[in-house]
Amino acid sequence: MNITAVLRPSQSRELQGTLYIHITVMRVSRQFSTHHKLFLHEWDSGNHEVVYTGNAMRDSELSIISDSLAWQMERMRNVVNESQDMPLDSLFNKLRNIRKPTTFFAFMRMEVNRLRLMERMGTAANYLSTMNSFMAFRRHQDLIVPSLSKHIVEEYGAWLRNQSLAHNTIAFYLRTLRTIYNKAMEDMNAESRNPFQGMRMGVEKTAKRAVGIDVIKKIACLDLKDMRHLDFARDMFLFSVYMRGMPFVDMAYLRKKDLCNGFISYRRRKTNQMLRVEWEQPMQDIVDKYAYLTKGTPYLLPVILHDDGSHRRQYLTTLHRIDRNLMTIGGMIGLKAPLTTYVARHSWASIAHKMNIPIGIISEGLGHDSVKTTLVYLASLDATMIDKANHRIISMLRR
């Protein structure tokens, strides 16, 4: 086998030529286009390699072309070595199907747009945040995905630490980058080289977020009838607890049609997992209380009031307002830790755990999709057990 790179120049010296990979197997030769474009002065035909120009912007592009070429040639060598008994026509077809590797920034942008089309806005925002961070670290110099090395990942981790970020924030960026890397390598049908091996990406324990039943009862018993903004925040907090620690984003998008035959069924915005919750009277009381605001909308709760394409903005605006008001409520009852909508989710899990409800049932109730999230040890659970657990929690809160 012989494999080399050649530049097929344009008929005009002012135009770029196309870079090809020339491969000979058993005295049969073929050329495969890399789809990369180069000027004659950017290619050393004797050494079959890219020549840099001294222009920083162009040299950044040439670096990607050089890395991409090396990766494609390596893939071709591996395919030939692994397919020695394959008929030549089949072998050359297999080589022709090897695509040039995507670049990191391009793949990140594609994933962000894909998630937005799927209306997974939270995950899209996480990817965008990670993309902006990684681009800043790279000083906007892109690289092909297979070029992401352990050395680059370690440098990125050090750069994040130099930004005085908390460990969990650093771990978040690294985990998200790892997810994007694995998706890109899978998309290219390439084997991951695990450049993240040895990096600390676990979540460290943070300040306690959960509150107990006694605190939730205090919140529920506050006289807020003359403070409608606080009353609304309190109701949304309680609704989340009643709904098994339902995240606020899922509450915002609950539709009236999701409630049927005494159960509410919805898909988690984060994981697309389908959940089904038995409808209890305290939930209905809150929905009825704000029915005058949701009249004419398809939603159960008065969060998204205008169907004008600004759903995410409405949800975020309401969420920030509720969290500010919950902080005020926390101060009213002497709570030292911050009270937010997310506290409701932690609190449901904490209360259920103290009631000796099995951790597997708690995990199912929260809609976790990973066994690592809550140490799930049961493969599946009877939904009625989850509803019974939720009924017990609500009954204790209503006493």
DRENVEX-300897 format. One record per residue: residue in three letters; x, y, z of N, C-alpha, C in turn. Coordinates in steps of 0.001 Angstrom, whole numbers, plus 500000, padded with zeros to 6 digits. Example, Ala and Ser with C-alpha at 12.3 -4.5 7.8 and 13.67 -1.06 7.14 Angstrom:
% residues 2
Ala513190494310507800512300495500507800513200496700507800/Ser512850497750507080513670498940507140512900500030507870/
***
This chain:
% residues 399
Met500852498798500000500000500000500000500884501247500000/Asn500481502215499191501155503507499163500085504593499248/Ile500289505552500126499302506610500304500022507953500417/Thr499620508898499576500215510228499581499124511262499347/Ala499449512495499676498532513611499427499066514417498252/Val498176514820497369498569515596496189497602516761496021/Leu498121517848495499497285519005495210497024519057493709/Arg495772519014493354495395519155491947495114520638491717/Pro496041521339491079495909522798490974494794523220490043/Ser494330524437490254493340525025489363494037525465488076/Gln493282525600487001493853526064485736494346527494485850/Ser493781528241486807494225529609487045495021529665488345/Arg496195530277488307497034530364489496496388531219490583/Glu495385532011490186494720532884491145493637532156491936/Leu493318530933491502492281530159492167492903528998492945/Gln492180528546493949492670527443494772492489526102494061/Gly493415525201494332493285523841493852492659522956494917/Thr492427521694494567491791520757495488492801519723495957/Leu492782519444497242493692518484497849493086517083497754/Tyr493865516142497221493422514757497073494340513821497850/Ile493803512660498192494612511585498772494746510503497703/His495983510207497318496282509186496304496691507908497013/Ile495996506831496715496278505574497404496399504443496393/Thr497411503603496589497639502458495718497619501191496560/Val496771500254496157496666498964496834496756497873495784/Met497724496988495924497911495880494979497968496410493539/Arg498753497484493355499033498092492052497814498760491412/Val496745498882492179495555499594491708495467500917492465/Ser495326502016491726495351503350492346494004504045492236/Arg493744504831493231492545505675493242492902506998493915/Gln492138508040493567492277509327494233490963509709494888/Phe491060510237496104489871510619496866489988512089497254/Ser488977512867496920488998514289497237488824514503498744/Thr489619515394499302489453515770500708488503516961500846/His488181517583499695487326518781499644488000520008500252/His489284519893500557490031521044501053490612521808499871/Lys490654523141499995491143524012498937492432524710499378/Leu493437524713498484494718525355498770495222526096497536/Phe495959527175497778496705527821496706498014527061496492/Leu498617527225495312499859526515494999500953526807496018/His501053528069496470502121528427497402501868527898498820/Glu500689527300499045500371526739500364500612525232500428/Trp501241524692499372501455523247499348502878522927498892/Asp503560522087499677504901521607499333504739520257498644/Ser504852520240497324504606519003496565505702517969496790/Gly506915518424497186507996517474497427507799516705498719/Asn507380517411499766507177516768501069505715516404501323/His504841516772500379503407516459500492502830516988501804/Glu503040518281502045502535518869503282502156520329503073/Val501346520818504018500867522194503967502009523150504287/Val502013524282503598502989525342503863502253526526504468/Tyr502746526983505601502080528101506280502529529431505682/Thr501645530421505767501837531675505048502369532814505904/Gly502232532728507210502592533840508087501417534727508431/Asn500281534499507761499053535213508082498300534402509143/Ala498111534990510319497565534245511460496208533629511153/Met495323534410510518493981533908510244494011532743509258/Arg494790532896508174494876531830507182495613530626507741/Asp496660530869508523497418529752509088496566528920510044/Ser495600529565510711494675528820511561493847527858510721/Glu493408528322509549492649527460508630493542526350508068/Leu494792526696507738495718525701507192496062524635508224/Ser496112525023509502496374524053510562495272523010510625/Ile494026523458510478492893522531510477492968521605509262/Ile493322522171508091493447521353506882494536520306507057/Ser495676520709507634496787519786507847496394518659508799/Asp495745519011509909495310517992510877494254517076510267/Ser493339517661509514492280516882508881492859515898507875/Leu493827516361507091494478515495506107495180514329506781/Ala495925514622507845496649513564508564495674512551509144/Trp494543513038509675493560512127510275492917511235509209/Gln492556511835508050491939511046506994492898509984506469/Met494157510338506313495140509369505818495359508246506827/Glu495364508586508094495505507557509128494314506598509100/Arg493102507173508962491910506320508871491993505391507671/Met492469505917506538492577505096505334493574503958505515/Arg494719504262506120495701503205506387495096502110507259/Asn494375502523508300493766501544509201492734500690508482/Val491924501321507630490897500579506893491541499547505974/Val492601499949505273493284499013504368493891497852505154/Asn494542498167506258495178497114507064494157496159507670/Glu492952496679507976491920495837508586491066495114507541/Ser491247495417506257490365494866505205491180494213504099/Gln492226493488504471493125492923503464492457491871502587/Asp491436491206503080490766490157502291489556490694501534/Met489322491983501607488150492580500963488438492825499487/Pro487466492559498601487639492895497173487980494375497012/Leu488817494703496031489295496068495884488171497066495672/Asp487160496710494882486051497643494655485345497983495965/Ser485138496964496788484491497191498082485393498016498995/Leu486698497739498937487643498479499762487659499954499381/Phe487697500235498079487747501628497641486435502366497956/Asn485327501635497897484051502256498301484062502609499784/Lys484653501724500570484737501974502008485628503190502283/Leu486718503304501539487611504450501700486923505738501263/Arg486113505649500229485420506834499723484425507374500748/Asn483907506500501602482905506904502597483520507531503849/Ile484844507568503922485486508222505058485363509736504869/Arg484629510368505772484416511814505651485525512583506338/Lys485731513801505884486699514641506588486134514958507968/Pro486986515066508965486503515301510331485914516695510480/Thr484899516774511322484303518075511611485174518834512590/Thr484998520150512643485727520949513619484866521110514863/Phe485541521380515966484842521451517248483802522564517258/Phe484198523762516846483275524886516931482070524671516018/Ala482317524131514832481223523889513890480244522865514457/Phe480776521802515068479898520775515625479124521319516817/Met479772522129517656479092522732518803477924523596518333/Arg478167524436517332477093525300516820475947524449516268/Met476285523385515568475266522502515011474424521865516115/Glu475079521440517204474364520819518313473459521820519026/Val473940523045519210473121524082519844471862524330519013/Asn472025524454517700470871524692516825469911523502516828/Arg470468522284516862469627521080516882468796521031518162/Leu469426521336519287468711521323520569467636522394520617/Arg467906523546520027466902524598519987465699524180519159/Leu465952523493518035464844523010517205464005521987517959/Met464649521224518852463950520234519672463315520881520900/Glu463494522203521036462976522975522166463583522534523491/Arg464805522012523431465542521680524656466440522869524974/Met465794523959525373466478525236525501467516525241526622/Gly467223524555527713468168524520528826469474523849528428/Thr469375522682527775470583521978527328471309522782526264/Ala470539523416525375471154524268524353471941525399525001/Ala471377525990526056472067527067526761473348526551527417/Asn473312525323527965474506524731528566475599524510527518/Tyr475202524007526354476162523777525267476756525105524791/Leu475892526127524666476359527432524196477336528042525192/Ser477038527922526473477929528438527512479287527750527453/Thr479273526427527282480519525670527182481271526042525913/Met480554526204524811481190526584523549481899527927523681/Asn481224528913524291481828530232524460483068530166525344/Ser482989529333526398484134529177527296485313528535526567/Phe485046527455525832486120526739525137486713527589524020/Met485870528354523332486365529240522282487260530332522863/Ala486895530847524033487723531860524684489077531271525069/Phe489063530045525591490308529366525937491190529178524702/Arg490570528819523581491311528565522345491628529850521585/Arg491181530980522122491333532268521439490738532200520032/His489621531508519952488825531357518737489568530605517630/Gln490581529847517994491276529011517013490659527621517045/Asp489969527278515984489235526014515915490201524841515771/Leu489697523627515948490481522416515755489544521291515367/Ile490062520309514666489219519164514345488982518364515619/Val487837517718515697487460517006516924488490515947517322/Pro488999515109516380489970514087516803491274514658517340/Ser491528515950517103492769516560517603492684516945519074/Leu491492516838519662491363517157521079492145516125521879/Ser493223516551522469494117515639523185493982515813524693/Lys494549514875525413494562514966526877495300516232527310/His496344516597526570497114517794526887496243519046526768/Ile495449519135525705494569520291525514493516520344526612/Val492947519189526953491924519141528000492509519582529336/Glu493720519116529646494363519520530902494639521022530920/Glu495065521569529782495298523016529700493991523789529877/Tyr492911523264529305491611523913529453491176523904530921/Gly491384522764531592491045522680533010491831523690533839/Ala493132523839533526493964524811534243493495526235533950/Trp493122526480532696492625527817532310491346528149533066/Leu490453527172533218489219527390533967489509527701535430/Arg490464526978536001490807527222537404491386528628537581/Asn492110529093536591492684530442536660491620531538536546/Gln490407531149536122489301532102536078488612532231537434/Ser489167531550538445488615531553539815487196530988539859/Leu486929529984539017485620529336539010485563528252540074/Ala484375527990540573484180526918541553484396525564540883/His484739524563541704485005523229541152483817522705540354/Asn482594522860540880481424522320540186481195523002538850/Thr481540524281538738481413524980537458482426524442536464/Ile483659524232536929484703523657536066484299522262535605/Ala483802521462536546483371520098536215482228520116535212/Phe481326521087535356480210521227534415480725521470532999/Tyr481674522398532837482221522692531507482926521467530920/Leu483699520773531743484435519611531256483493518472530876/Arg482460518243531686481502517170531364480754517487530073/Thr480355518740529919479636519120528701480530518986527481/Leu481781519416527611482720519283526497482941517813526158/Arg483031516965527169483193515526526929481994514958526187/Thr480789515374526574479584514903525895479600515306524422/Ile479968516559524149480020517036522768481085516277521977/Tyr482236516065522588483321515322521931482872513909521562/Asn482253513213522517481803511841522254480741511798521164/Lys479838512782521159478821512831520112479449513052518742/Ala480427513936518685481078514233517408481851513027516892/Met482567512342517778483323511156517356482386510050516894/Glu481257509910517573480265508920517156479682509291515798/Asp479431510599515601478892511065514326479851510767513177/Met481153510796513444482157510515512417482496509027512348/Asn481808508236513164482067506795513231483528506524513577/Ala484027507334514509485419507210514937485476506827516405/Glu486534506128516773486686505663518149487246506776519023/Ser486607506978520172487071508004521109488411507595521702/Arg489297508582521840490603508331522448490619508736523918/Asn489480509091524434489286509422525850490306510430526361/Pro490315511646525782491258512665526266490910513211527650/Phe489748512823528182489307513338529485489691512410530633/Gln490379511333530317490743510359531349491599511026532424/Gly491216510795533670491969511330534798491530512706535251/Met490626513352534510490160514680534900489094514564535984/Arg489156515439536981488168515433538061486913516167537582/Met485846515394537358484617515984536849483416515662537717/Gly483670515086538890482583514779539806482060516031540486/Val480814515956540938480175517089541606480482517026543091/Glu481008518122543613481256518195545043479994518615545779/Lys479899518192547025478736518565547821478682520072548001/Thr477480520607547824477273522045548005476443522276549258/Ala476155523535549525475343523865550694473987523165550610/Lys473458522789551759472187522092551814471079522898551147/Arg470364522253550203469304522941549485467923522538549972/Ala467812521368550567466501520872550968466044521504552272/Val464743521635552411464139522041553686463163520947554107/Gly462851520909555388461993519856555912460519520201555857/Ile459697519247556282458247519430556273457838520612557136/Asp458519520796558274458152521894559168458328523246558480/Val459388523392557702459630524644556982458584524839555893/Ile458277523773555161457285523892554084455910524242554661/Lys455607523689555832454339524028556477454304525508556873/Lys455430526018557360455502527447557694455256528305556455/Ile455848527894555344455662528630554086454198528588553673/Ala453591527405553801452200527239553391451241528044554275/Cys451598528253555539450701528922556487450888530442556543/Leu451854530984555792452056532433555794450827533157555260/Asp450477534263555886449361535082555418449901536052554357/Leu449659535724553105450195536523551998449087537075551101/Lys447860537104551624446731537498550767446849538936550268/Asp447582539776550985447755541160550544449070541364549783/Met449785540282549544451054540351548800451002539329547672/Arg450299539702546609449995538742545540451264538180544896/His452317538997544764453546538515544130454211537432544985/Leu454176537594546312454721536565547191453810535344547240/Asp452521535589547222451541534496547241451723533595546030/Phe451935534204544872452132533432543640453422532617543717/Ala454484533232544209455758532511544344455596531331545283/Arg454911531539546402454664530455547359453868529320546711/Asp452840529673545925452011528643545281452820527827544275/Met453698528488543525454516527754542551455505526827543264/Phe456026527271544388456925526435545183456187525190545675/Leu454988525395546240454213524265546758453779523331545632/Phe453403523906544491452995523066543361454145522149542942/Ser455359522668542954456524521858542614456695520711543595/Val456523521000544883456628519941545894455538518897545676/Tyr454295519359545470453179518436545268453414517539544043/Met454102518083543052454343517361541795455671516604541828/Arg456042516123543005457235515292543167458509516043542814/Gly458578517310543244459781518087542981459931518436541518/Met458839518763540878458850519052539442459666520313539149/Pro460618520254538194461382521453537834460458522542537281/Phe460819523787537523459947524886537120459751524940535613/Val460779524590534849460631524633533396459537523673532932/Asp459427522516533582458373521566533221457014522078533662/Met456962522749534804455710523349535266455229524398534265/Ala456151525211533777455793526306532875455125525808531610/Tyr455548524639531131455045524132529858453918523108530019/Leu453442522891531243452315521972531431451088522490530687/Arg450449521614529938449262521998529176448003521382529796/Lys446914522035529558445642521550530109445317520152529597/Lys445700519888528362445409518567527788446262517460528420/Asp447325517848529156448162516846529825447438516206531009/Leu446379516870531500445615516366532637444415515588532123/Cys444396514295532425443322513433531902443098512257532843/Asn441840512021533174441446510853533976442195510746535303/Gly442386511888535952442996511884537271444503511777537280/Phe445130511878536126446591511826536044447075512942535115/Ile448262513421535398448886514378534498450130513724533908/Ser450232513756532590451353513125531889452121514198531132/Tyr453422514177531268454244515185530604455638514621530345/Arg456352515269529444457738514901529150458679515922529785/Arg459696515447530449460689516344531022461424517071529913/Arg461555518376530059462231519165529043463709518792528938/Lys464297518381530051465727518098530071466067516763529436/Thr465285515736529722465638514377529289464662513768528296/Asn463530514422528069462471513916527195461808512661527776/Gln462058512378529046461454511218529690459979511496529988/Met459141510505529755457701510635530013457409510307531471/Leu456695511221532154456324510998533548454810511106533690/Arg454291510378534656452844510351534900452618510490536399/Val451865511522536797451660511824538211450172511817538523/Glu449812511151539613448413511166540027448040512575540488/Trp446892513051540017446449514415540310445814514458541683/Glu446300515376542539445811515503543907445084516839544072/Gln444232516929545078443419518128545281444244519405545476/Pro445356519370546233446143520603546382446654521156545053/Met446933520262544116447361520711542780446213521435542088/Gln445022520839542174443848521433541532443510522794542146/Asp443680522903543466443396524176544140444249525312543567/Ile445512525027543317446404526055542767446027526388541329/Val445723525364540557445321525599539162444040526430539111/Asp443070526082539964441803526840539996442030528298540418/Lys442949528503541330443218529851541846443663530804540745/Tyr444358530272539751444885531126538686444219530872537338/Ala443066530221537380442363529895536134441987531150535352/Tyr441742532243536068441354533476535373442506534035534530/Leu443731533688534891444888534149534123445208533225532952/Thr444887531956533099445218530995532039444065530798531055/Lys442961531497531292441832531395530372442274531866528986/Gly442011531057527992442411531411526634443807530953526267/Thr444528530338527209445850529773526902445774528257527031/Pro446691527535526403446678526066526529447385525564527778/Tyr447904526488528616448745526084529739447973526046531060/Leu448431525168531952447788524999533255448117526138534206/Leu449339526641534131449794527658535077450085528974534348/Pro449947530093535042450113531402534397451576531826534282/Val452326531082533485453735531409533261453920531883531816/Ile453479531066530875453524531446529461452127531939529082/Leu451988533233528951450671533834528727450462534286527287/His451560534407526539451455534892525166452122533898524218/Asp451362533392523283451878532400522336452468533121521124/Asp453555533877521373454130534713520330455586534371520025/Gly455991533166520401457368532754520129458353533151521201/Ser457864533808522269458767534252523336458628533372524579/His458313532102524368458059531201525490459212531176526473/Arg460430531005525967461580530886526869461791532174527651/Arg461649533307527003461829534576527697460788534740528804/Gln459526534374528518458468534476529533458762533561530713/Tyr459187532341530408459490531376531471460640531861532345/Leu461724532354531722462879532807532491462553534049533321/Thr461792534976532733461408536185533467460605535829534702/Thr459639534920534537458811534500535666459632533747536698/Leu460532532884536242461380532118537157462232533046538017/His462861534035537403463706534963538168462877535757539180/Arg461675536150538772460808536900539683460378536027540860/Ile460037534776540584459623533861541645460766533607542619/Asp461958533372542082463103533099542957463428534302543845/Arg463304535514543304463520536710544136462487536776545265/Asn461247536473544927460182536529545929460292535400546947/Leu460784534256546501460996533155547452462091533502548451/Met463084534247548009464120534694548940463505535569550033/Thr462557536405549642461858537249550616461062536394551592/Ile460376535391551051459588534489551893460501533751552872/Gly461662533308552377462613532630553254463038533515554415/Gly463244534800554123463598535743555174462479535931556179/Met461229535864555702460079536061556585459961534952557625/Ile460408533759557295460297532644558238461638532361558924/Gly462632533242558681463922533100559341464810532027558758/Leu464605531714557480465414530683556829466771531270556455/Lys467832530621556856469174531149556588469636530810555170/Ala469328529612554710469737529205553362468801529834552331/Pro469282530101551119468432530678550073467266529754549726/Leu466087530333549560464912529575549154464661529858547679/Thr464682528821546854464453528950545414463523527847544954/Thr463125527933543701462270526884543145462974525532543180/Tyr464301525539543047465022524273543020465033523597544382/Val464861524388545423464801523820546770463616522856546887/Ala462529523166546180461343522305546229461683520897545769/Arg462477520791544713462847519480544169463705518697545165/His464699519366545719465548518703546716464736518319547956/Ser463794519172548317463018518931549525462133517703549379/Trp461486517557548216460640516373548009461477515098548173/Ala462654515091547557463515513911547645463970513674549081/Ser464323514747549782464801514620551160463697514113552086/Ile462490514662551933461367514234552771461039512773552510/Ala461007512405551225460711511016550867461755510074551466/His463023510486551429464096509642551960463949509470553474/Lys463584510543554176463406510472555631462202509621556007/Met461267509473555062460101508624555310460383507169554952/Asn461679506884554687462135505523554357461539505004553047/Ile461217505907552152460776505496550819462026505045550054/Pro462004503892549428463199503374548744463764504368547731/Ile465078504388547635465739505361546778465364505171545309/Gly465051503931544935464634503684543558463324504373543228/Ile462386504364544195461099505029543999461315506544543928/Ile462188507062544777462480508500544757463053508900543402/Ser463965508086542887464580508377541597463554508390540479/Glu462667507391540480461612507349539473460689508557539604/Gly460398508914540843459511510049541069460093511348540564/Leu461408511502540681462076512706540213462297512704538708/Gly462150511537538093462359511454536644463817511428536253/His464693510911537128466099510799536773466273509729535706/Asp467172509983534765467377509022533674468721508315533768/Ser469435508512534880470729507861535042470782507171536390/Val471312505945536398471423505207537662472391505895538612/Lys473301506698538073474268507389538923473639508569539641/Thr472555509102539101471976510319539669471495510082541085/Thr470766509055541321470268508778542672470505507331543088/Leu471548506738542536471926505364542902470743504412542745/Val470117504488541595468959503631541350469397502167541335/Tyr468708501323542098469079499916542144467962499005541667/Leu466877499604541203465802498796540646465637499150539177/Ala465434498173538334465325498436536898464037499161536556/Ser462939498816537220461667499487536954460817499437538212/Leu459847500333538282459006500433539472457543500536539079/Asp456697500036539931455263500179539730454887501640539962/Ala454258502268538978453904503692539080453006503964540273/Thr452193502994540673451293503222541805452073503416543098/Met453245502793543213454067502967544398454560504406544489/Ile454901504992543331455349506385543306454204507300543711/Asp453016507042543171451863507884543489451471507763544957/Lys451599506563545507451313506386546931452315507180547770/Ala453587507154547336454604507914548057454282509396548007/Asn453891509894546836453555511304546692452328511665547519/His451338510782547563450127511016548350450463511139549835/Arg451394510299550316451797510349551721452462511681552041/Ile453329512148551120454014513422551350453019514562551403/Ile452091514616550440451099515685550388450187515636551612/Ser449814514423552043448942514288553215449625514842554459/Met450919514589554604451639515119555765451732516639555712/Leu451914517157554505452016518624554360450693519315554634/Arg449575518610554418448249519226554546447660519086555951/Arg448355518405556822447815518198558183447835519495558959/
***
